């Protein structure tokens, strides 16, 4: 309820209506967006090795198929962040779904290597909107158990990786890589078809002065959840702190009169967002998050690509670990990738269990230490069973650490720079994604696994050290709307 019933904030409204059918709809749509991204990224583990012998590509040319996708995501992550903070979360979803669907379908018909690279880069641009789904869902979730619900949301990524591994297992040996590319576009197409059925973020609407629209979204949510909104006027946190009860009768007209000005200030907001990220209260968090996104992306996708490189041909190490056409039909590749994809499920369970108990920072530390220990034996060659086992464990904890970082970043940034801040961090992370194929595929081929594993280990170790100096713990904290509210330091 609002304080004494004369005004209530968005967080108070969300707590009043609780988590119900309304949030389930939001969860399903945002989760579908993450399934789409996970499937498109996971297929890189299979498409490159399949195309290499068919088109006579070198190891570096094969790795470029993954690298250009991450390059596109770098551009898309920043661009969709700015679009979403300026024009709304839904506008980002619409543009992303259109680009991903069209480029994804066309890439299945790519006649040559260059056209495939261009189209996969465009797919990456579309997929760069993935982080906006995270911010959008977060902005609908009540504070109690927010961490647990964000972990539930993150399971959609794991579902996407498992679906893609299963699809590749079925499609690739018989029908080839083109059909796999075409079918992997389906989740993006569904997000496009369902676009008009989902609401805009009320928290975004509040920051733009569109209180009537924000209240209508909350009223629809309350009706779906069969709950009542608090009595009074919906206000943002900083307005509520500035006004007394006597001021609330005139507050609504004041805010509504200011709405047109808020709507026309989008260009100023977007141009100033980057500078807000470097304000004294946020600069340390921003720089550390940039490194954590880079390191997590580098390590996570590195482990995925190492799985496809190390799971086939271990006994033929003296010849080559590169995947030839006969290896693509070897079920060991799909079995091992499928098994290691399942590793993300216990990682999610662990994250859900500890996230709201010990906090985001300690959770990340636990994941990084465990991932470091489990990846260490792969510095030297192991048999196939041991390799799969250690990759399973390492992926379990590295993926869980990545999930916690993706939950922490939207929580730590204020609403008016949330999508932009997370978008830039995600874009920096994509640089790690661009580099890791060159390491995992280039060096991982031909039995050179020691150096890439050492590089991944160093990256994980530095990530753990970075978490120690993060200034904020967000467990149980309300989401803030503006930078100047975000001043508490742990």
Secondary structure, 3 states (H helix, E strand, C coil): CCHHHCEECHHHHHHHHCCCHHHHHHHHHHHHHHHHHHHHHHCHHHHHHHHHHHHCCCHHHHHHHHHHHHHHHHHHHHHHHHHHHHHCHHHHHHHHHHHHHHHHHHHCCCCCHHHHHHHHHHHHHHHCCHHHHHHHHHCCCCCCCHHHHHHHHHHHHHHHHHHHHHHHHHHHHHHCHHHHHHHCCHHHHHHHHCHHHCCCCHHHHHHCCCHHHHHHHHHHHHHHHCCCCCCCEECCHHHHHHCCHHHHHHHHHHHHHHHHHHHCCHHHHHHHHHHHHCCCCCHHHHHHHHHHHHHHHHHHHHHHHHHHHHCCCHHHCCCCCCCCHHHHCCHHHHHHHHHHHHHHHHHHHHHHHHHHHHCHHHHHHHHHHHHHHHHHHHHCCCCHHHHHHHHHHHHHHHHHHHHHHHHHHHHHCCHHHHHHHHHHHHHHHHHHHHHHHHHHHHHCHHHCHHHHHHHHHHHHHHHHHHHHCCCCCCCCCCCCCCHHHCCCCC
